[in-house]
């Protein structure tokens, strides 16, 4: 059995991951779970999967969870920990071979990095880790012989397509994007987009920040940065195409002109199962793709004049330094402020671009510096929004 820990077990990816594990009880054993403050769901997960260690984000919740588990007689030899140190314990537990990194934001950076330094296999769903610290993370993975397997549907697709050839034979990577809910809208129309409108994604069910980032195309920009590090390919050999049906999850083109595409239904359990079972493939209980129901597959170039966040991400990928980290931090703050109704949808890219300006030559030497820089950029972003955008 493959022992694993899940960072972010009560989130969307974490829940889907546990559904996959539930289908293959003879193959996977849950060693650790790390969650936020959804204690009722975490308690049910503990009862079902019987981990050895559980972490909650708020240390004050440790006693509360322990009492809840005692009532349900589920604690047994379970170790309950909390806060950042507890998260590190789950990520580096000696019995866990695979760490599913599914905590949103840079909160998942340090525990995932520590797990990499322990030589563990990482099933990566957290884009921010490679966006903010791609060079440091991949260098640690090489040094400690840690394998990083993507859970994102697009990067999982690329990983699968690349099994058809070598990197020397690769011409370019083509990432597909649904285009979000506002494909075809005018710039004027985008000014009046509300959070409720932006949260209605046409094909995927995701967390709030990822859904907004999908609507602005920033999420696809993050995927460009992630692909650059995951697959060791220059950003100028990465393309993006809008594909509203979300059936072709991504493609690779080889030097002989052959294009290999990975197709599948819009269900995150497919790429999760692929990452957990790699290098094997397991028969899935999920429904197969019905080609007779696919009336058309459309592709088009993204309109960067309407949704310029993607171009900001390409700029960060080309210049590197502190720009990718600043891009992620500024975007997260801007999205939060949009969801609160304090700035417009079209202000998100303006805020991010304004924040990025000074950081093209900033070098980040280690993970602690990345985290400090991340916090400084967030503070600056709040100040810019309060000064220039909220009246």
C-alpha positions in Angstrom: 0.0 0.0 0.0 1.2 3.5 -0.8 1.1 5.7 2.4 0.3 9.4 1.9 -0.5 12.7 3.6 -2.9 15.3 2.3 -2.3 19.0 2.9 -5.6 20.7 2.5 -7.9 17.7 3.1 -11.1 19.6 3.5 -10.7 21.8 0.4 -12.0 20.9 -3.1 -8.9 19.0 -4.2 -8.4 17.3 -0.8 -12.0 16.0 -0.9 -11.6 14.8 -4.4 -8.4 13.1 -3.5 -10.0 11.2 -0.7 -12.8 10.1 -3.0 -10.1 8.6 -5.3 -8.4 6.9 -2.3 -11.8 5.5 -1.2 -12.1 3.7 -4.5 -8.8 1.9 -4.0 -8.6 1.0 -0.3 -6.1 -1.8 -1.1 -3.6 0.6 -2.7 -3.5 3.7 -0.6 -3.3 4.4 3.2 -3.8 7.8 4.6 -1.1 8.7 7.2 -1.7 12.3 7.7 -4.4 15.0 7.1 -3.9 18.8 7.4 -6.9 21.1 7.2 -8.2 24.6 8.0 -11.0 25.1 10.5 -13.7 22.9 9.0 -13.6 20.6 12.0 -16.9 18.8 11.4 -15.7 17.6 7.9 -12.2 16.8 9.2 -13.8 14.7 12.0 -15.7 12.7 9.4 -12.5 12.2 7.4 -10.6 11.0 10.4 -13.3 8.5 11.2 -13.3 7.1 7.7 -9.6 7.1 6.9 -7.9 6.7 10.4 -4.7 8.7 9.9 -1.9 8.7 12.4 -1.5 12.5 12.5 -3.9 15.4 11.9 -3.1 19.1 11.8 -5.5 22.1 12.0 -4.5 25.6 11.0 -5.5 27.3 14.2 -3.6 25.9 17.3 -6.6 26.9 19.5 -8.6 24.2 17.6 -6.4 21.3 18.7 -8.2 20.8 22.0 -11.6 21.3 20.4 -10.9 18.7 17.8 -9.4 16.3 20.4 -12.6 16.6 22.5 -14.8 16.0 19.4 -12.8 12.9 18.5 -13.0 11.6 22.0 -16.8 11.9 21.9 -16.8 9.9 18.7 -14.2 7.5 20.1 -12.1 8.1 17.0 -8.9 9.5 18.6 -7.1 6.2 19.6 -3.4 6.7 18.9 -4.0 9.7 16.6 -1.7 12.7 17.1 -3.5 16.1 16.8 -1.3 19.1 16.1 -1.8 22.7 15.0 -0.5 25.8 13.4 2.5 26.0 11.1 4.6 23.5 13.0 1.8 21.0 12.9 1.5 21.4 9.2 5.2 20.7 8.8 4.8 17.5 10.9 2.2 16.2 8.6 4.2 17.1 5.5 7.4 15.4 6.8 5.9 12.4 8.6 8.4 9.6 8.1 5.8 7.0 7.0 4.2 9.2 4.3 5.8 8.5 0.8 3.5 10.8 -1.2 2.4 14.3 -0.1 -0.6 15.8 -1.8 0.0 19.6 -1.7 -3.4 21.2 -2.0 -3.3 24.1 0.4 -4.2 27.3 -1.5 -1.7 30.1 -1.5 1.8 30.4 -0.1 0.8 28.7 3.2 1.6 25.5 1.4 5.1 26.6 0.3 7.2 25.8 3.4 5.6 22.4 4.2 5.8 21.3 0.6 9.4 22.4 0.4 10.3 20.5 3.6 8.6 17.4 2.2 10.7 17.8 -1.0 13.9 18.0 1.1 12.8 14.7 2.7 12.8 13.1 -0.7 9.1 12.6 -0.8 7.0 12.4 -3.9 4.8 15.5 -4.3 1.4 15.4 -5.9 1.1 19.1 -6.6 -2.1 21.0 -6.8 -0.8 24.3 -5.4 0.3 26.6 -8.2 1.7 29.2 -5.9 4.6 27.0 -4.9 6.2 27.0 -8.3 5.0 30.5 -9.2 6.5 32.1 -6.1 9.6 29.9 -5.7 10.0 27.7 -8.8 13.8 27.8 -9.1 14.3 27.0 -5.4 11.7 24.2 -5.4 13.0 22.5 -8.5 16.6 22.8 -7.3 15.6 21.1 -4.1 13.7 18.4 -5.9 16.8 17.6 -8.0 19.1 17.6 -5.0 16.9 15.4 -2.8 15.6 13.1 -5.6 12.0 14.2 -5.0 9.5 13.6 -7.8 6.9 16.3 -8.5 3.7 15.1 -10.2 1.1 17.7 -11.2 -2.5 17.4 -10.3 -3.7 20.4 -12.3 -5.6 19.0 -15.3 -3.5 21.0 -17.7 -0.1 20.0 -16.3 -1.3 16.4 -15.8 -2.2 16.5 -19.5 1.2 17.7 -20.5 2.9 15.1 -18.3 0.9 12.4 -20.0 1.5 13.8 -23.5 5.3 14.0 -22.9 5.4 10.2 -22.4 5.1 10.1 -26.2 8.5 11.6 -26.7 11.6 13.2 -25.2 12.2 16.8 -24.2 14.8 17.0 -27.1 11.9 16.2 -29.5 9.6 18.8 -28.0 8.8 22.0 -30.0 6.2 23.6 -27.7 3.6 23.1 -25.0 0.1 24.3 -25.7 -2.0 25.0 -22.6 -5.7 25.2 -23.0 -8.1 27.6 -21.2 -11.9 27.6 -21.0 -11.9 31.3 -21.4 -14.0 31.7 -18.2 -17.5 33.2 -18.1 -16.7 36.4 -19.9 -15.4 35.1 -23.2 -16.6 37.5 -26.0 -17.5 40.3 -23.6 -16.6 43.9 -24.3 -14.1 45.9 -22.1 -17.0 48.1 -21.2 -19.1 45.1 -20.1 -16.3 43.8 -18.0 -16.2 47.0 -15.8 -19.6 46.0 -14.4 -18.8 42.4 -13.5 -19.9 41.5 -10.0 -18.2 38.8 -7.8 -21.4 36.6 -8.2 -21.1 36.8 -12.0 -17.3 36.0 -11.9 -17.8 33.0 -9.6 -20.1 31.2 -12.1 -17.5 29.2 -14.0 -18.9 27.5 -17.1 -17.1 24.2 -16.8 -15.2 23.7 -13.5 -16.1 23.7 -9.9 -13.2 25.3 -8.0 -12.4 27.5 -5.1 -13.2 31.2 -5.1 -9.8 32.6 -5.8 -9.0 30.1 -8.6 -12.4 30.8 -10.2 -11.8 34.5 -10.3 -8.3 33.9 -11.6 -9.8 31.8 -14.3 -12.1 34.6 -15.3 -9.2 37.1 -15.6 -6.9 34.5 -17.3 -4.4 35.0 -14.4 -4.9 31.3 -13.5 -3.6 30.4 -17.0 -0.7 32.8 -16.5 0.2 31.0 -13.3 0.0 27.7 -15.3 2.5 29.1 -17.8 5.0 29.9 -15.0 4.3 26.4 -13.4 4.9 24.6 -16.8 8.1 26.5 -17.3 9.6 24.9 -14.1 7.8 21.5 -14.2 8.9 20.7 -17.7 12.1 22.7 -18.0 11.1 24.6 -21.1 11.6 28.3 -22.0 8.5 30.4 -21.7 8.7 31.4 -25.4 7.9 27.7 -26.2 4.7 27.8 -24.2 1.4 28.8 -25.9 -2.1 29.3 -24.6 -5.3 28.7 -26.6 -8.9 29.3 -25.5 -10.9 26.0 -25.7 -14.4 26.6 -24.2 -15.4 23.0 -24.1 -12.6 22.1 -21.7 -12.3 18.6 -23.2 -8.7 18.9 -24.6 -6.8 19.6 -21.4 -3.6 20.5 -23.1 -1.3 19.5 -26.0 2.3 19.1 -27.0 3.8 19.6 -30.4 7.0 17.7 -31.4 9.6 18.8 -33.8 8.2 16.5 -36.6 4.9 18.4 -36.5 3.0 15.7 -34.5 0.6 17.1 -31.9 -0.4 14.9 -29.0 -3.4 15.9 -27.0 -4.9 14.6 -23.7 -8.7 14.6 -23.6 -11.0 13.9 -20.7 -14.1 14.9 -18.8 -14.1 17.9 -16.5 -13.5 16.0 -13.3 -10.5 16.6 -11.1 -10.5 12.9 -10.0 -8.9 11.9 -13.3 -5.7 13.9 -12.9 -5.6 13.1 -9.1 -5.8 9.3 -9.8 -3.1 9.6 -12.5 -0.7 11.4 -10.0 -1.4 8.9 -7.2 -1.0 5.8 -9.4 1.9 7.0 -11.5 3.8 5.3 -13.2 0.9 2.9 -13.4 -2.6 3.5 -14.8 -5.6 2.1 -12.9 -9.0 1.3 -14.2 -11.3 4.1 -13.2 -14.8 3.8 -11.8 -15.6 7.2 -13.5 -17.6 7.5 -16.7 -15.7 7.4 -20.0 -15.7 10.4 -22.3 -18.6 10.0 -24.9 -17.2 11.1 -28.2 -20.6 10.8 -29.9 -21.7 13.7 -27.6 -18.9 16.0 -28.6 -20.4 18.1 -31.4 -17.4 20.4 -31.8 -14.0 21.3 -30.3 -13.2 25.0 -30.7 -9.9 26.8 -30.2 -9.0 30.5 -30.4 -6.3 32.9 -29.4 -6.8 34.8 -26.1 -7.7 38.5 -26.4 -5.1 40.1 -24.2 -6.5 43.6 -24.7 -9.6 42.6 -22.7 -7.9 40.2 -20.2 -4.3 41.4 -19.8 -3.5 39.4 -16.7 -2.1 36.6 -19.0 0.4 39.0 -20.5 1.5 40.1 -17.0 2.3 36.5 -16.2 4.3 36.0 -19.4 6.3 39.1 -18.5 7.0 37.7 -15.1 8.0 34.4 -16.6 10.5 36.1 -18.9 12.1 38.4 -16.3 11.9 36.1 -13.3 13.6 37.5 -10.2 11.0 38.6 -7.7 8.3 39.2 -10.3 6.5 35.9 -10.2 6.3 36.0 -6.4 5.0 39.6 -6.5 2.6 38.6 -9.3 1.0 35.9 -7.1 0.9 38.0 -3.9 -0.6 41.1 -5.6 -3.1 39.1 -7.5 -4.3 37.2 -4.3 -4.9 40.5 -2.5 -6.6 42.1 -5.5 -8.9 39.2 -5.9 -9.8 39.3 -2.2 -10.6 43.0 -2.5 -12.7 42.4 -5.6 -14.7 39.7 -3.8 -15.3 42.1 -1.0 -16.7 44.7 -3.5 -13.9 47.2 -2.9 -12.5 47.3 -6.4 -13.8 46.5 -9.9 -13.2 43.3 -11.9 -11.1 45.4 -14.4 -9.1 46.9 -11.5 -7.5 43.5 -10.7 -4.9 43.7 -13.5 -4.3 47.4 -13.0 -3.5 46.8 -9.3 -1.2 43.9 -10.1 0.7 45.8 -12.9 1.1 48.8 -10.6 2.6 46.6 -7.8 5.0 44.7 -10.2 6.8 47.8 -11.5 9.7 47.9 -9.0 10.5 44.2 -8.7 12.0 43.1 -12.1 15.5 42.7 -10.6 14.7 41.4 -7.1 16.5 38.1 -6.4 15.1 35.7 -3.7 17.8 33.6 -2.2 15.8 31.1 0.0 12.3 30.1 1.1 12.3 32.4 4.1 13.1 35.3 1.9 10.4 34.3 -0.5 7.9 34.3 2.4 9.1 37.6 3.7 8.9 39.2 0.3 5.4 37.7 -0.2 4.2 39.4 2.9 5.8 42.7 2.0 4.1 42.7 -1.4 0.8 41.9 0.1 1.1 44.9 2.5 2.1 47.2 -0.4 -0.8 45.9 -2.5 -3.3 46.8 0.3 -1.8 50.2 0.6 -2.0 50.9 -3.2 -5.7 49.7 -3.2 -6.6 51.9 -0.3 -4.8 54.9 -1.7 -5.7 54.7 -5.4 -8.8 52.5 -5.9 -11.1 52.8 -2.9 -12.9 56.1 -2.6 
